[in-house]
Amino acid sequence: MLKRLVGAFGPSERAAGAVAGGYALASGVWIIASDRLLAAAPIDVGTLTRHQTLKGWFFVATTALLLFVFIRRALERLRASEEKFRTLVERSLAGIYIIQDGRFAYVNSRFGEVFGYPPEVITGRLTVDDLVAPADRPVVRENLRRRTAGEIQHLNYAFTGARADGASIDVEVAGEMTTLSGRPAVIGTLLDQTERNRLQRRALEDQKVETLGLLAGGLVHDFGNVVAAVIGHAELLALGLPKGSAARRDAEIIQDCARHASDLTRQLLTFSRRQKPAPVSLDLNATVRGCEAMLRSAAGSLIRLDLLLEDGLGSVRAAPGQLEQAMMNLVINARDAMPRGGVVVVSTARGGLSGKPCAVLAVRDMGAGMEPETLARVFEVFFTTKGDKGTGLGLPTVQRIAENAGGRVELVSSPGVGTTARVLLPLIL
């Protein structure tokens, strides 16, 4: 029976019991021994009373001293344990959270970093919905309800989070049911998978590009020769037909379609070349002015093309012909965004790229703009918003050209406002 009773306690309780038992035994021995010594001593009653009082105060002082020592050691161990726990939690690479009654009872520093809020703001003012993209809130609420209700003990899933700056992030959470202050709660970890998912998408894009390159490498040149022959014969055919005739218009349509196929061929070639073309020093403003006529022709009669070029911009290093192709793709996209006409502004300016000066080539339209979901996919190979008229290679081609020149492409778009594409290229210092 005694063994069962002792076994019901944990190691900490048994250790405390051993200390308490030892102290009680020592105290009992001290009381009995001191009483016998005083009883055997040849002293009067008054002296005996004083000695008993002194003995009592000595016992109280000794007890207080021992209690102080034991309590201090216990508090030191508790502080050390709490410090280890706090260090482990606060320095964790994963966000750690406790949710109770639909609100955050605790989050660590990493959790706050992921969402761009101080931890005290999350625990003090925000609900779970505040950190979840609107489209994913029903799923998160249902999963939280199921765990809190005890329908499932552990759950791991992903959703789109909403940062303080308005950006969307990919997060993955793993949570378990627990009890806090006698009420159900969920404790779990959260990982920011935005960069991992971006790299996975990039790897998938690279696989697409590699597949495209294998296909293009064997067919593009032969296809280009066929297209050139079609364009040549269509031009000859048009020259022999009366202006304004239906037959001549048909021949001109053949030319336009063949030129579109030729543009597609050039973009396929950009992807099929596995080696970067040798860059040369190019004056960006001079390059823009040199292809102004081509850009105006591509923009069409319904579009007014304005150039705003910053003087003394300097030179960049890029492959000959690729900057022209990038500008052509961006102007065509801007034109297609305004089917009823409008203004396209091509501008150059100085900017910054990774802490160093760069040239910024921007193309801005006043079209319908794009939703965030569409904007997130515009650089995917073969993704297009133009239906059968699009190839899904325009912006990926611009991105590849910018990367080959050591730069990058930024796209800013809002529904009803328009789109601005910015090509950032390092300046030659």
Residue, then its C-alpha position, 0 to 999 in steps of 0.5 A: m500500500l505504501k509503495r503504491l502511494v509513493g509511486a503515485f507521486g512524481p520525482s519532484e514530489r518524492a524529492a520534496g517529501a524526502v527533504a521534509g521527512g528528513y527535516a521532521l526527523a532531525s527536528g524531532v531528535w533535536i526537541i527530544a534531546s534538548d528537553r532531556l538535557l534541560a530536564a537533567a540540568p540542576i537549574d531553577v524553574g525560571t532559568l529553565t523557562r528562559h532556556q526553553t524560550l531560547k531553544g524555541w527561538f533557536f528552532v524558529a531561526t534555524t527553521a526560517l534559515l533552512l526554509f530560506v535556503f530551500i526556497r531560494r534554491a527552488l526559485e533559482r531552479l525555477r528561474a533557470s528552467e523558465e529561462k531555458f524555456r523562454t530562450l528555446v521558444e523565443r529563439s525558435l525558427a518556427g512561430i509558436y502560438i496558443i489560441q484560446d476563445g478565438r484569440f491569441a493567448y501567446v505568440n513568440s517573437r518569430f510568430g510576430e516577425v512572420f506577420g510583421y506585428p509586435p507580439e504584444v499587438i497580436t495578443g492584445r488586439l488581433t483575432v485569428d481572422d486578422l492574420v488570414a487572407p479573406a479567401d482562407r478564413p472559412v477553412v482556418r475557422e473550421n479547422l480551429r473549431r474542430r480542434t477546440a471541440g476535440e474532434i481531432q487532436h492534431l492537424n497540419y495544413a497550409f493557408t495564405g496569411a495576411r501581413a501587417d504591410g498587406a502582403s500575402i504569405d504562404v504559411e504552414v501550421a501544426g496544432e494540437m488540442t490542450t487545456l489552459s486554465g481549465r479551458p480548451a486551447v490550441i497550441g502549435t507552430l507556424l512556418d513561413q513557407t513563402e520563400r520555399n514555395r517561390l523556389q519550388r515555383r521557380a524550379l517548376e518554371d525552370q523545368k518548363v523553360e528547359t522543356l521549351g528549350l529542348l523543343a525550340g532548339g530543334l524547331v525554331h530555326d526551321f520554323g523561322n525560315v518558313v515564317a520568313a518565306v510566308i512574310g515575303h510572299a505575302e508582301l509580294l502578293a500585296l504589292g500586286l493587288p489594288k489598294g483597299s481591295a479585300a484581297r489586299r487586306d487578306a494579304e496584309i492579315i497574313q503578314d500580320c499573323a506571320r509577324h506575330a509568329s516571328d515575334l513568338t519565334r524570337q521569344l522562344l529563342t530567348f528561352s532556348r539559349r542556355q548560355k547568356p548572350a555576351p552583354v555590351s555597354l549600352d546607353l539606355n536613353a539612346t536605346v529607347r530613342g533608337c527604337e521609338a518608331m518601332l514602339r509607336s508602330a507596335a502601340g498602334s493608332l489608338i495609343r499615345l506614346d510619351l517618352l520621359l527620359e532622365d538626362g545623363l542617366g548613363s549606360v548599362r550592360a545588356a545583350p544587343g537587341q534584348l532591351e528592344q525586345a523587352m521594351m516591345n513586349l512591355v509596350i504591347n502589354a500596355r497596348d492590350a490593356m487599353p483596347r479603347g486607346g489611352v496613354v502609354v508612358v515609357s520613362t527612364a530614371r535613376g534608382g537603387l538595386s541591392g544598395k547600388p545605383c541602377a537605371v530604371l526603365a518603366v512602362r506605365d499604362m492606364g488600363a484596367g489593372m490586375e487583381p493581386e491573384t493575377l499579379a502573383r502569376v504574371f511571370e509564370v511561363f505560359f500564363t496569360t490574361k489575353g485568352d487565345k491571343g496571348t502566349g504567356l511568354g511576354l513578361p517571362t521573356v522580359q524577366r529573363i532579359a533583365e536577369n541576364a543583365g544582372g537586374r530584375v523586373e518589378l510590376v505594380s498594378s491595381p484594379g482600375v488604376g493601371t499597371t507599371a512595369r519597372v526594369l531595374l538594370p545596374l549602371i556602369l559606374 
